[in-house]
Amino acid sequence: MNIDKYALKESLSDVAVGLVIALPLSFSILTLCHYYELSVFLTSIAQTILFTIVAIVRKYYMRIIFKRGGKNE
């Protein structure tokens, strides 16, 4: 099995950045939804929408960063 180390590095970096973003974002969303006394359903919808938007933006910028870096082969 041949592993693409560059792709692995990009994947791990993307997941690490996502993890660092997810915890404070999740806490913030839950705090806001609790403050406005939203139902569990609406809280879930809010989290899904915001996590999706942040994930798309994060992945886009991570891809641009790694694309500029080029493959070191």
PyMOL Python script that loads the backbone (N, CA, C, O; Angstrom):
from pymol import cmd

cmd.read_pdbstr("""\
ATOM      1  N   MET A   1       0.847  -1.191   0.000  1.00  0.00           N
ATOM      2  CA  MET A   1       0.000   0.000   0.000  1.00  0.00           C
ATOM      3  C   MET A   1       0.882   1.240   0.000  1.00  0.00           C
ATOM      4  O   MET A   1       1.769   1.395   0.840  1.00  0.00           O
ATOM      5  N   ASN A   2       0.621   2.112  -0.954  1.00  0.00           N
ATOM      6  CA  ASN A   2       1.405   3.324  -1.102  1.00  0.00           C
ATOM      7  C   ASN A   2       0.619   4.501  -0.522  1.00  0.00           C
ATOM      8  O   ASN A   2      -0.497   4.786  -0.957  1.00  0.00           O
ATOM      9  N   ILE A   3       1.208   5.179   0.462  1.00  0.00           N
ATOM     10  CA  ILE A   3       0.538   6.294   1.126  1.00  0.00           C
ATOM     11  C   ILE A   3       1.077   7.611   0.572  1.00  0.00           C
ATOM     12  O   ILE A   3       2.288   7.825   0.514  1.00  0.00           O
ATOM     13  N   ASP A   4       0.164   8.483   0.171  1.00  0.00           N
ATOM     14  CA  ASP A   4       0.523   9.823  -0.285  1.00  0.00           C
ATOM     15  C   ASP A   4       0.723  10.680   0.965  1.00  0.00           C
ATOM     16  O   ASP A   4      -0.244  11.138   1.573  1.00  0.00           O
ATOM     17  N   LYS A   5       1.965  10.888   1.336  1.00  0.00           N
ATOM     18  CA  LYS A   5       2.277  11.600   2.578  1.00  0.00           C
ATOM     19  C   LYS A   5       1.803  13.050   2.543  1.00  0.00           C
ATOM     20  O   LYS A   5       1.409  13.602   3.570  1.00  0.00           O
ATOM     21  N   TYR A   6       1.841  13.657   1.377  1.00  0.00           N
ATOM     22  CA  TYR A   6       1.387  15.044   1.259  1.00  0.00           C
ATOM     23  C   TYR A   6      -0.122  15.145   1.517  1.00  0.00           C
ATOM     24  O   TYR A   6      -0.581  16.044   2.221  1.00  0.00           O
ATOM     25  N   ALA A   7      -0.883  14.211   0.937  1.00  0.00           N
ATOM     26  CA  ALA A   7      -2.337  14.190   1.148  1.00  0.00           C
ATOM     27  C   ALA A   7      -2.660  13.888   2.610  1.00  0.00           C
ATOM     28  O   ALA A   7      -3.595  14.457   3.173  1.00  0.00           O
ATOM     29  N   LEU A   8      -1.888  12.993   3.219  1.00  0.00           N
ATOM     30  CA  LEU A   8      -2.086  12.668   4.631  1.00  0.00           C
ATOM     31  C   LEU A   8      -1.812  13.886   5.504  1.00  0.00           C
ATOM     32  O   LEU A   8      -2.555  14.159   6.447  1.00  0.00           O
ATOM     33  N   LYS A   9      -0.750  14.614   5.193  1.00  0.00           N
ATOM     34  CA  LYS A   9      -0.411  15.820   5.954  1.00  0.00           C
ATOM     35  C   LYS A   9      -1.524  16.865   5.823  1.00  0.00           C
ATOM     36  O   LYS A   9      -1.903  17.504   6.805  1.00  0.00           O
ATOM     37  N   GLU A  10      -2.040  17.033   4.605  1.00  0.00           N
ATOM     38  CA  GLU A  10      -3.132  17.989   4.394  1.00  0.00           C
ATOM     39  C   GLU A  10      -4.379  17.568   5.171  1.00  0.00           C
ATOM     40  O   GLU A  10      -5.030  18.399   5.804  1.00  0.00           O
ATOM     41  N   SER A  11      -4.704  16.293   5.121  1.00  0.00           N
ATOM     42  CA  SER A  11      -5.899  15.787   5.825  1.00  0.00           C
ATOM     43  C   SER A  11      -5.776  15.973   7.331  1.00  0.00           C
ATOM     44  O   SER A  11      -6.709  16.449   7.978  1.00  0.00           O
ATOM     45  N   LEU A  12      -4.636  15.603   7.887  1.00  0.00           N
ATOM     46  CA  LEU A  12      -4.434  15.737   9.329  1.00  0.00           C
ATOM     47  C   LEU A  12      -4.448  17.203   9.765  1.00  0.00           C
ATOM     48  O   LEU A  12      -4.987  17.536  10.821  1.00  0.00           O
ATOM     49  N   SER A  13      -3.860  18.065   8.958  1.00  0.00           N
ATOM     50  CA  SER A  13      -3.853  19.497   9.266  1.00  0.00           C
ATOM     51  C   SER A  13      -5.266  20.060   9.244  1.00  0.00           C
ATOM     52  O   SER A  13      -5.643  20.848  10.111  1.00  0.00           O
ATOM     53  N   ASP A  14      -6.045  19.650   8.249  1.00  0.00           N
ATOM     54  CA  ASP A  14      -7.416  20.126   8.126  1.00  0.00           C
ATOM     55  C   ASP A  14      -8.262  19.674   9.316  1.00  0.00           C
ATOM     56  O   ASP A  14      -9.051  20.452   9.853  1.00  0.00           O
ATOM     57  N   VAL A  15      -8.097  18.430   9.720  1.00  0.00           N
ATOM     58  CA  VAL A  15      -8.844  17.909  10.870  1.00  0.00           C
ATOM     59  C   VAL A  15      -8.420  18.622  12.156  1.00  0.00           C
ATOM     60  O   VAL A  15      -9.264  18.943  12.992  1.00  0.00           O
ATOM     61  N   ALA A  16      -7.121  18.870  12.319  1.00  0.00           N
ATOM     62  CA  ALA A  16      -6.626  19.551  13.518  1.00  0.00           C
ATOM     63  C   ALA A  16      -7.180  20.976  13.615  1.00  0.00           C
ATOM     64  O   ALA A  16      -7.617  21.409  14.682  1.00  0.00           O
ATOM     65  N   VAL A  17      -7.158  21.691  12.503  1.00  0.00           N
ATOM     66  CA  VAL A  17      -7.704  23.054  12.494  1.00  0.00           C
ATOM     67  C   VAL A  17      -9.201  23.010  12.776  1.00  0.00           C
ATOM     68  O   VAL A  17      -9.722  23.846  13.515  1.00  0.00           O
ATOM     69  N   GLY A  18      -9.891  22.037  12.191  1.00  0.00           N
ATOM     70  CA  GLY A  18     -11.324  21.881  12.426  1.00  0.00           C
ATOM     71  C   GLY A  18     -11.647  21.626  13.887  1.00  0.00           C
ATOM     72  O   GLY A  18     -12.620  22.159  14.420  1.00  0.00           O
ATOM     73  N   LEU A  19     -10.830  20.813  14.525  1.00  0.00           N
ATOM     74  CA  LEU A  19     -11.027  20.509  15.939  1.00  0.00           C
ATOM     75  C   LEU A  19     -10.852  21.761  16.803  1.00  0.00           C
ATOM     76  O   LEU A  19     -11.629  22.002  17.728  1.00  0.00           O
ATOM     77  N   VAL A  20      -9.841  22.539  16.497  1.00  0.00           N
ATOM     78  CA  VAL A  20      -9.580  23.768  17.256  1.00  0.00           C
ATOM     79  C   VAL A  20     -10.730  24.770  17.075  1.00  0.00           C
ATOM     80  O   VAL A  20     -11.081  25.496  18.005  1.00  0.00           O
ATOM     81  N   ILE A  21     -11.302  24.801  15.884  1.00  0.00           N
ATOM     82  CA  ILE A  21     -12.419  25.711  15.619  1.00  0.00           C
ATOM     83  C   ILE A  21     -13.715  25.181  16.232  1.00  0.00           C
ATOM     84  O   ILE A  21     -14.516  25.960  16.747  1.00  0.00           O
ATOM     85  N   ALA A  22     -13.926  23.870  16.182  1.00  0.00           N
ATOM     86  CA  ALA A  22     -15.210  23.268  16.569  1.00  0.00           C
ATOM     87  C   ALA A  22     -15.576  23.475  18.041  1.00  0.00           C
ATOM     88  O   ALA A  22     -16.727  23.778  18.358  1.00  0.00           O
ATOM     89  N   LEU A  23     -14.619  23.316  18.923  1.00  0.00           N
ATOM     90  CA  LEU A  23     -14.945  23.409  20.348  1.00  0.00           C
ATOM     91  C   LEU A  23     -15.483  24.793  20.743  1.00  0.00           C
ATOM     92  O   LEU A  23     -16.571  24.874  21.313  1.00  0.00           O
ATOM     93  N   PRO A  24     -14.759  25.873  20.459  1.00  0.00           N
ATOM     94  CA  PRO A  24     -15.319  27.184  20.831  1.00  0.00           C
ATOM     95  C   PRO A  24     -16.579  27.544  20.035  1.00  0.00           C
ATOM     96  O   PRO A  24     -17.476  28.208  20.554  1.00  0.00           O
ATOM     97  N   LEU A  25     -16.641  27.102  18.770  1.00  0.00           N
ATOM     98  CA  LEU A  25     -17.835  27.384  17.972  1.00  0.00           C
ATOM     99  C   LEU A  25     -19.044  26.666  18.551  1.00  0.00           C
ATOM    100  O   LEU A  25     -20.118  27.255  18.681  1.00  0.00           O
ATOM    101  N   SER A  26     -18.875  25.415  18.894  1.00  0.00           N
ATOM    102  CA  SER A  26     -19.956  24.631  19.485  1.00  0.00           C
ATOM    103  C   SER A  26     -20.422  25.252  20.796  1.00  0.00           C
ATOM    104  O   SER A  26     -21.623  25.399  21.024  1.00  0.00           O
ATOM    105  N   PHE A  27     -19.484  25.614  21.650  1.00  0.00           N
ATOM    106  CA  PHE A  27     -19.820  26.233  22.930  1.00  0.00           C
ATOM    107  C   PHE A  27     -20.582  27.537  22.714  1.00  0.00           C
ATOM    108  O   PHE A  27     -21.562  27.812  23.407  1.00  0.00           O
ATOM    109  N   SER A  28     -20.130  28.336  21.754  1.00  0.00           N
ATOM    110  CA  SER A  28     -20.780  29.618  21.466  1.00  0.00           C
ATOM    111  C   SER A  28     -22.199  29.425  20.955  1.00  0.00           C
ATOM    112  O   SER A  28     -23.123  30.114  21.387  1.00  0.00           O
ATOM    113  N   ILE A  29     -22.364  28.490  20.037  1.00  0.00           N
ATOM    114  CA  ILE A  29     -23.698  28.239  19.480  1.00  0.00           C
ATOM    115  C   ILE A  29     -24.640  27.744  20.574  1.00  0.00           C
ATOM    116  O   ILE A  29     -25.770  28.217  20.689  1.00  0.00           O
ATOM    117  N   LEU A  30     -24.169  26.789  21.378  1.00  0.00           N
ATOM    118  CA  LEU A  30     -25.014  26.253  22.442  1.00  0.00           C
ATOM    119  C   LEU A  30     -25.379  27.325  23.465  1.00  0.00           C
ATOM    120  O   LEU A  30     -26.513  27.371  23.940  1.00  0.00           O
ATOM    121  N   THR A  31     -24.433  28.173  23.800  1.00  0.00           N
ATOM    122  CA  THR A  31     -24.686  29.254  24.749  1.00  0.00           C
ATOM    123  C   THR A  31     -25.734  30.225  24.198  1.00  0.00           C
ATOM    124  O   THR A  31     -26.653  30.625  24.912  1.00  0.00           O
ATOM    125  N   LEU A  32     -25.591  30.597  22.934  1.00  0.00           N
ATOM    126  CA  LEU A  32     -26.552  31.496  22.305  1.00  0.00           C
ATOM    127  C   LEU A  32     -27.939  30.875  22.228  1.00  0.00           C
ATOM    128  O   LEU A  32     -28.935  31.529  22.536  1.00  0.00           O
ATOM    129  N   CYS A  33     -28.002  29.625  21.821  1.00  0.00           N
ATOM    130  CA  CYS A  33     -29.301  28.946  21.704  1.00  0.00           C
ATOM    131  C   CYS A  33     -29.956  28.788  23.073  1.00  0.00           C
ATOM    132  O   CYS A  33     -31.175  28.905  23.200  1.00  0.00           O
ATOM    133  N   HIS A  34     -29.156  28.526  24.084  1.00  0.00           N
ATOM    134  CA  HIS A  34     -29.699  28.423  25.444  1.00  0.00           C
ATOM    135  C   HIS A  34     -30.211  29.785  25.919  1.00  0.00           C
ATOM    136  O   HIS A  34     -31.268  29.874  26.544  1.00  0.00           O
ATOM    137  N   TYR A  35     -29.459  30.838  25.621  1.00  0.00           N
ATOM    138  CA  TYR A  35     -29.856  32.192  26.014  1.00  0.00           C
ATOM    139  C   TYR A  35     -31.214  32.565  25.401  1.00  0.00           C
ATOM    140  O   TYR A  35     -32.068  33.152  26.065  1.00  0.00           O
ATOM    141  N   TYR A  36     -31.393  32.215  24.129  1.00  0.00           N
ATOM    142  CA  TYR A  36     -32.653  32.532  23.446  1.00  0.00           C
ATOM    143  C   TYR A  36     -33.714  31.443  23.626  1.00  0.00           C
ATOM    144  O   TYR A  36     -34.780  31.495  23.012  1.00  0.00           O
ATOM    145  N   GLU A  37     -33.410  30.460  24.475  1.00  0.00           N
ATOM    146  CA  GLU A  37     -34.332  29.382  24.819  1.00  0.00           C
ATOM    147  C   GLU A  37     -34.893  28.673  23.588  1.00  0.00           C
ATOM    148  O   GLU A  37     -36.094  28.426  23.489  1.00  0.00           O
ATOM    149  N   LEU A  38     -34.000  28.353  22.656  1.00  0.00           N
ATOM    150  CA  LEU A  38     -34.411  27.635  21.453  1.00  0.00           C
ATOM    151  C   LEU A  38     -34.604  26.155  21.771  1.00  0.00           C
ATOM    152  O   LEU A  38     -33.991  25.616  22.692  1.00  0.00           O
ATOM    153  N   SER A  39     -35.449  25.525  21.007  1.00  0.00           N
ATOM    154  CA  SER A  39     -35.687  24.093  21.205  1.00  0.00           C
ATOM    155  C   SER A  39     -34.447  23.298  20.777  1.00  0.00           C
ATOM    156  O   SER A  39     -33.540  23.829  20.137  1.00  0.00           O
ATOM    157  N   VAL A  40     -34.433  22.040  21.140  1.00  0.00           N
ATOM    158  CA  VAL A  40     -33.325  21.163  20.756  1.00  0.00           C
ATOM    159  C   VAL A  40     -33.246  21.068  19.233  1.00  0.00           C
ATOM    160  O   VAL A  40     -32.156  21.055  18.660  1.00  0.00           O
ATOM    161  N   PHE A  41     -34.402  21.002  18.589  1.00  0.00           N
ATOM    162  CA  PHE A  41     -34.447  20.922  17.129  1.00  0.00           C
ATOM    163  C   PHE A  41     -33.811  22.152  16.487  1.00  0.00           C
ATOM    164  O   PHE A  41     -32.979  22.015  15.590  1.00  0.00           O
ATOM    165  N   LEU A  42     -34.187  23.345  16.927  1.00  0.00           N
ATOM    166  CA  LEU A  42     -33.630  24.575  16.361  1.00  0.00           C
ATOM    167  C   LEU A  42     -32.148  24.724  16.684  1.00  0.00           C
ATOM    168  O   LEU A  42     -31.384  25.247  15.873  1.00  0.00           O
ATOM    169  N   THR A  43     -31.746  24.272  17.853  1.00  0.00           N
ATOM    170  CA  THR A  43     -30.327  24.291  18.212  1.00  0.00           C
ATOM    171  C   THR A  43     -29.542  23.391  17.266  1.00  0.00           C
ATOM    172  O   THR A  43     -28.456  23.747  16.810  1.00  0.00           O
ATOM    173  N   SER A  44     -30.099  22.235  16.980  1.00  0.00           N
ATOM    174  CA  SER A  44     -29.465  21.299  16.052  1.00  0.00           C
ATOM    175  C   SER A  44     -29.356  21.886  14.655  1.00  0.00           C
ATOM    176  O   SER A  44     -28.327  21.741  13.996  1.00  0.00           O
ATOM    177  N   ILE A  45     -30.406  22.541  14.204  1.00  0.00           N
ATOM    178  CA  ILE A  45     -30.399  23.184  12.880  1.00  0.00           C
ATOM    179  C   ILE A  45     -29.340  24.286  12.838  1.00  0.00           C
ATOM    180  O   ILE A  45     -28.581  24.386  11.874  1.00  0.00           O
ATOM    181  N   ALA A  46     -29.290  25.108  13.881  1.00  0.00           N
ATOM    182  CA  ALA A  46     -28.309  26.194  13.942  1.00  0.00           C
ATOM    183  C   ALA A  46     -26.888  25.643  13.895  1.00  0.00           C
ATOM    184  O   ALA A  46     -26.045  26.154  13.157  1.00  0.00           O
ATOM    185  N   GLN A  47     -26.626  24.608  14.677  1.00  0.00           N
ATOM    186  CA  GLN A  47     -25.291  24.012  14.682  1.00  0.00           C
ATOM    187  C   GLN A  47     -24.941  23.427  13.320  1.00  0.00           C
ATOM    188  O   GLN A  47     -23.830  23.619  12.826  1.00  0.00           O
ATOM    189  N   THR A  48     -25.875  22.722  12.719  1.00  0.00           N
ATOM    190  CA  THR A  48     -25.618  22.106  11.420  1.00  0.00           C
ATOM    191  C   THR A  48     -25.288  23.147  10.364  1.00  0.00           C
ATOM    192  O   THR A  48     -24.334  22.984   9.603  1.00  0.00           O
ATOM    193  N   ILE A  49     -26.071  24.212  10.317  1.00  0.00           N
ATOM    194  CA  ILE A  49     -25.843  25.260   9.322  1.00  0.00           C
ATOM    195  C   ILE A  49     -24.501  25.949   9.553  1.00  0.00           C
ATOM    196  O   ILE A  49     -23.722  26.119   8.615  1.00  0.00           O
ATOM    197  N   LEU A  50     -24.229  26.345  10.786  1.00  0.00           N
ATOM    198  CA  LEU A  50     -22.982  27.068  11.068  1.00  0.00           C
ATOM    199  C   LEU A  50     -21.749  26.187  10.894  1.00  0.00           C
ATOM    200  O   LEU A  50     -20.739  26.636  10.353  1.00  0.00           O
ATOM    201  N   PHE A  51     -21.822  24.934  11.349  1.00  0.00           N
ATOM    202  CA  PHE A  51     -20.688  24.023  11.166  1.00  0.00           C
ATOM    203  C   PHE A  51     -20.426  23.767   9.681  1.00  0.00           C
ATOM    204  O   PHE A  51     -19.273  23.666   9.263  1.00  0.00           O
ATOM    205  N   THR A  52     -21.478  23.664   8.894  1.00  0.00           N
ATOM    206  CA  THR A  52     -21.308  23.434   7.458  1.00  0.00           C
ATOM    207  C   THR A  52     -20.649  24.627   6.787  1.00  0.00           C
ATOM    208  O   THR A  52     -19.721  24.458   5.995  1.00  0.00           O
ATOM    209  N   ILE A  53     -21.113  25.822   7.092  1.00  0.00           N
ATOM    210  CA  ILE A  53     -20.523  27.031   6.506  1.00  0.00           C
ATOM    211  C   ILE A  53     -19.054  27.155   6.901  1.00  0.00           C
ATOM    212  O   ILE A  53     -18.199  27.405   6.052  1.00  0.00           O
ATOM    213  N   VAL A  54     -18.765  26.982   8.184  1.00  0.00           N
ATOM    214  CA  VAL A  54     -17.386  27.094   8.662  1.00  0.00           C
ATOM    215  C   VAL A  54     -16.512  26.010   8.033  1.00  0.00           C
ATOM    216  O   VAL A  54     -15.367  26.278   7.667  1.00  0.00           O
ATOM    217  N   ALA A  55     -17.035  24.796   7.903  1.00  0.00           N
ATOM    218  CA  ALA A  55     -16.257  23.703   7.316  1.00  0.00           C
ATOM    219  C   ALA A  55     -15.924  23.972   5.853  1.00  0.00           C
ATOM    220  O   ALA A  55     -14.810  23.688   5.413  1.00  0.00           O
ATOM    221  N   ILE A  56     -16.867  24.513   5.097  1.00  0.00           N
ATOM    222  CA  ILE A  56     -16.619  24.816   3.682  1.00  0.00           C
ATOM    223  C   ILE A  56     -15.547  25.897   3.553  1.00  0.00           C
ATOM    224  O   ILE A  56     -14.621  25.769   2.752  1.00  0.00           O
ATOM    225  N   VAL A  57     -15.678  26.955   4.340  1.00  0.00           N
ATOM    226  CA  VAL A  57     -14.691  28.044   4.301  1.00  0.00           C
ATOM    227  C   VAL A  57     -13.321  27.534   4.751  1.00  0.00           C
ATOM    228  O   VAL A  57     -12.307  27.824   4.116  1.00  0.00           O
ATOM    229  N   ARG A  58     -13.296  26.768   5.858  1.00  0.00           N
ATOM    230  CA  ARG A  58     -12.034  26.219   6.371  1.00  0.00           C
ATOM    231  C   ARG A  58     -11.364  25.329   5.335  1.00  0.00           C
ATOM    232  O   ARG A  58     -10.168  25.466   5.080  1.00  0.00           O
ATOM    233  N   LYS A  59     -12.116  24.431   4.744  1.00  0.00           N
ATOM    234  CA  LYS A  59     -11.552  23.498   3.764  1.00  0.00           C
ATOM    235  C   LYS A  59     -11.035  24.239   2.546  1.00  0.00           C
ATOM    236  O   LYS A  59      -9.993  23.879   1.998  1.00  0.00           O
ATOM    237  N   TYR A  60     -11.749  25.269   2.117  1.00  0.00           N
ATOM    238  CA  TYR A  60     -11.311  26.067   0.978  1.00  0.00           C
ATOM    239  C   TYR A  60      -9.940  26.699   1.258  1.00  0.00           C
ATOM    240  O   TYR A  60      -9.018  26.592   0.448  1.00  0.00           O
ATOM    241  N   TYR A  61      -9.825  27.350   2.401  1.00  0.00           N
ATOM    242  CA  TYR A  61      -8.558  28.009   2.724  1.00  0.00           C
ATOM    243  C   TYR A  61      -7.433  27.011   2.975  1.00  0.00           C
ATOM    244  O   TYR A  61      -6.288  27.271   2.605  1.00  0.00           O
ATOM    245  N   MET A  62      -7.734  25.889   3.589  1.00  0.00           N
ATOM    246  CA  MET A  62      -6.697  24.864   3.794  1.00  0.00           C
ATOM    247  C   MET A  62      -6.212  24.328   2.447  1.00  0.00           C
ATOM    248  O   MET A  62      -5.017  24.098   2.258  1.00  0.00           O
ATOM    249  N   ARG A  63      -7.137  24.132   1.522  1.00  0.00           N
ATOM    250  CA  ARG A  63      -6.765  23.633   0.198  1.00  0.00           C
ATOM    251  C   ARG A  63      -5.902  24.644  -0.527  1.00  0.00           C
ATOM    252  O   ARG A  63      -4.920  24.273  -1.170  1.00  0.00           O
ATOM    253  N   ILE A  64      -6.256  25.926  -0.433  1.00  0.00           N
ATOM    254  CA  ILE A  64      -5.459  26.989  -1.070  1.00  0.00           C
ATOM    255  C   ILE A  64      -4.050  27.015  -0.480  1.00  0.00           C
ATOM    256  O   ILE A  64      -3.069  27.120  -1.216  1.00  0.00           O
ATOM    257  N   ILE A  65      -3.949  26.919   0.834  1.00  0.00           N
ATOM    258  CA  ILE A  65      -2.641  26.936   1.495  1.00  0.00           C
ATOM    259  C   ILE A  65      -1.780  25.776   1.015  1.00  0.00           C
ATOM    260  O   ILE A  65      -0.607  25.966   0.693  1.00  0.00           O
ATOM    261  N   PHE A  66      -2.352  24.580   0.963  1.00  0.00           N
ATOM    262  CA  PHE A  66      -1.585  23.418   0.558  1.00  0.00           C
ATOM    263  C   PHE A  66      -1.316  23.415  -0.948  1.00  0.00           C
ATOM    264  O   PHE A  66      -0.301  22.879  -1.394  1.00  0.00           O
ATOM    265  N   LYS A  67      -2.207  24.001  -1.721  1.00  0.00           N
ATOM    266  CA  LYS A  67      -1.995  24.090  -3.175  1.00  0.00           C
ATOM    267  C   LYS A  67      -0.820  25.022  -3.481  1.00  0.00           C
ATOM    268  O   LYS A  67      -0.021  24.757  -4.380  1.00  0.00           O
ATOM    269  N   ARG A  68      -0.727  26.112  -2.724  1.00  0.00           N
ATOM    270  CA  ARG A  68       0.387  27.053  -2.916  1.00  0.00           C
ATOM    271  C   ARG A  68       1.703  26.436  -2.498  1.00  0.00           C
ATOM    272  O   ARG A  68       2.744  26.715  -3.092  1.00  0.00           O
ATOM    273  N   GLY A  69       1.658  25.587  -1.464  1.00  0.00           N
ATOM    274  CA  GLY A  69       2.874  24.948  -0.976  1.00  0.00           C
ATOM    275  C   GLY A  69       3.451  23.966  -1.975  1.00  0.00           C
ATOM    276  O   GLY A  69       4.660  23.735  -1.998  1.00  0.00           O
ATOM    277  N   GLY A  70       2.603  23.393  -2.791  1.00  0.00           N
ATOM    278  CA  GLY A  70       3.065  22.441  -3.806  1.00  0.00           C
ATOM    279  C   GLY A  70       3.497  21.136  -3.173  1.00  0.00           C
ATOM    280  O   GLY A  70       3.735  21.042  -1.969  1.00  0.00           O
ATOM    281  N   LYS A  71       3.588  20.144  -4.021  1.00  0.00           N
ATOM    282  CA  LYS A  71       4.037  18.828  -3.563  1.00  0.00           C
ATOM    283  C   LYS A  71       5.549  18.789  -3.543  1.00  0.00           C
ATOM    284  O   LYS A  71       6.210  19.188  -4.502  1.00  0.00           O
ATOM    285  N   ASN A  72       6.086  18.304  -2.441  1.00  0.00           N
ATOM    286  CA  ASN A  72       7.536  18.159  -2.310  1.00  0.00           C
ATOM    287  C   ASN A  72       7.939  16.743  -2.668  1.00  0.00           C
ATOM    288  O   ASN A  72       8.198  15.916  -1.793  1.00  0.00           O
ATOM    289  N   GLU A  73       7.989  16.471  -3.980  1.00  0.00           N
ATOM    290  CA  GLU A  73       8.343  15.124  -4.406  1.00  0.00           C
ATOM    291  C   GLU A  73       9.718  15.092  -4.977  1.00  0.00           C
ATOM    292  O   GLU A  73      10.190  14.033  -5.391  1.00  0.00           O
TER     293      GLU A  73
END
""", "prot")
cmd.dss("prot")
cmd.show_as("cartoon", "prot")
cmd.util.cbc("prot")
cmd.orient("prot")
